[in-house]
Amino acid sequence: MSSEHKTKLSVAGVLITIGIVFGDIGTSPLYVFQAITEGKNFSEGIILGGLSSVIWTLILLATIKYVYFALNADNKGEGGIFALYALLKDKKAKWIIIPTLIGCASLLADGFITPAISISAAVEGLNNKYPDLPTMPIVVGIIFALFAIQQFGTVIIGKVFGPIMLIWFGFLLYLGIIHIADYPGIFKALNPWYAYNMIVNVPGGFWVLGAVFLCTTGAEALYSDLGHCGKGNIRVSWGVMAVVLVIHYLGQGAMALKPGFHLLPKQTIFYAMVPKGMLLFAIGIATAATIIASQALITGIFTLMNEAIKLKLWTNLKIKYPTDHHGQIYIPFINFILMMGCLLVIYVFRTSSQMEASYGLAITINMIMTSILLVLMLFVRYPKSKFIFALIFAVFFVVEGIFLMSNLNKIPHGGWFTLILAILFFTALFIFYKAKQLRANITEYIPMSRVIPLLNKVRNDEKIPYEATNLVYPTRSATPDQLDSTVFFSLFKKRPRRAGIVWFLHIEIKSDPWGVDYSVNEVIDKHCYHISIQLGFKEEHRIEYMLRKIHYKMVERGEIEGKSVFECVKGHFEEPDFKFIMLSSRVATDNKLTPFQIITVKAYRFIKATGLKAAEDFGLDKTNVMEEYVPINVTKQYEQELHEEFENYSCTNS
């Protein structure tokens, strides 16, 4: 099924959407009311106020902000915070990079916590039947397995995501309905007055909002998965899922207000709803649903980082495509970091109830950043309606600001963990961005009209020894009429490089999984060529092998001679030698850098070291590769006055 077909409104599309999009927000009933009540506070003010807050949060933030406004703010069918940034970066002030990077950093921090808390909350249900069973080893085992299977893709298990989530939501609906009868008056929680009353009149009610916010932690997926599922499928499926969630939460509230209700040791509100005979089924389906929610988040983080790389906001990382679908990606480095982060969360906090304090703060920050970019984008698209959008988003900012303040209470109890993660991620992203800005200060390209005369002079200068028969420079230039300034420097400014043939090689990755196409443009007949190779995203990067095949075909057609330039070995080898020059830029020592710029450059080098080496990406034989550093000027150079001291040695005979 094509990705275009999947995004059209259809029964199959709705089923896929339920499996992909609603895992996180759909598993929040496992811990939301547990966090609101702390497992012991079942007063009417807290239950009705918390329930009313949950319902209106789902209406205001998930439904109106994301499902209505955000889904209309797509970038060629794609959603998410980087889609908004891509729409705005050429139309607004440069400061919009700040909310973008803060939003990205907070999502990455959330990626550490969501799998840990959701899977822990599900598995801990076993303590209802086996009170002394240690659940943490089971959670760790599931986490290991979940991240291990990422390298193989998720096509097979992805096919069962939708049906499993349908069973899960059906189970939530069933539990809600059977418990609403315990307290029919629970429907009065639909009145927002109870939320107001809890915040203003119930002691500690304001801080309960930090727990309430957990009900909407998956709302960002409603927007970020737009490209995978399509606007129509998300809106239709959310209309059904939202009703199911509200009915289930009403059931939890009704059960909690039942006279004499209390929790048994190690019991949670969710598992207290489950009839005894269905407990093991509930644990099984809850665990499956949380694994699906975690899988969706992991895939979302992969997509997020892939977008960051494409927008030059992060260094190149090795990206694999386990399936023939371009959207199905696997980034080994990110997978490892996420797995270690989840295990760290489990080690630090141990149980889901302890993790709740660290959960929600980062997503609140992310939602505020999304709101900032979203309202700016709406201003650009609909300039005549600025005032209306300003009023609407003022409501969102007030609601999200209240949630942010209520979440600040979590910082001493575990929120510090998320905050530190988000700050570290933002710092790394911001430093990389500033370093790229420094790098952009140099001249990127030199016109080929300036390069050709120098190439001819070097070729005809017999005093310069040959570097190689075939000298290959990877280039960012997709056209033969310009050349990277760093390649220009390497060819001419150090020791001029002389070769039989100079090749400028440009690589492009196509959106199709398979196929290799190439084009050759002559720069100087029989001496210099620009080659562009287009690779399917699943094709192996065997660039040296491909270039030798192209070379052989050109020899067959008589376009080049194909002989070695070294007389002593002519006739002894069938194929002439190739030498690949891989360039890395370094800031010249005479650049006048500020202390912040010095830190930025050093941090940039460290981040680049974690990424993919160009020679590895190209699949080159290291014996044919030379790595070279090229100095670049990114800022003002030092200016020092020099005063020559000398003696006059001329002699005058008297």
Secondary structure, DSSP 8 states (H G I E B T S, - for coil): --HHHHTSSSHHHHHHHHHHHSHHHHSGGGTHHHHHHTTT---HHHHHHHHHHHHHHIIIIIIIIIIIIGGGS-BTTB-SHHHHHHHHTTTS-GGGHHHHHHHHHHHHHHHHHHHHHHHHHHHGGGGGT-TT---HHHHHHHHHHHHHGGGG-SHHHHHHHHHHHHHHHHHHHHHHHHHHTT-GGGGGGGSTHHHHHHHHHSTTHHHHHHHHGGGGTTHHHHHHTHHHH-HHHHHHHHHHHHHHHHHHHHHHHHHHTSTT----TT--HHHHHS-GGGHHHHHHHHHHHHHHHHHHHHHHHHHHHHHHHHTTSS-----B-SSS-TT--B-HHHHHHHHHHHHHHHHHH-SHHHHGGGSSHHHHHHHHHHHHHHHHHHHHH-GGGHHHHHHHHHHHHHHHHHHHHHHGGGGGGTHHHHHHHHHHHHHHHHHHHHHHHHHTTS--EEEHHHHHHHHHHHHH-TTS-EEEEEEEEE-S-SSTTEEEHHHHIIIIISS--EEEEEEEEEEEE-SSSS-EEEEEEEEETTTEEEEEEEE-TTS---HHHHHHHHHHHHHHTTSS----S-GGGTTT-SS--EEEEEEEEEE-TTB---HHHHHHHHHHHHHHHHS--HHHHHT--GGGEEEEEEEE--S-B-----------------
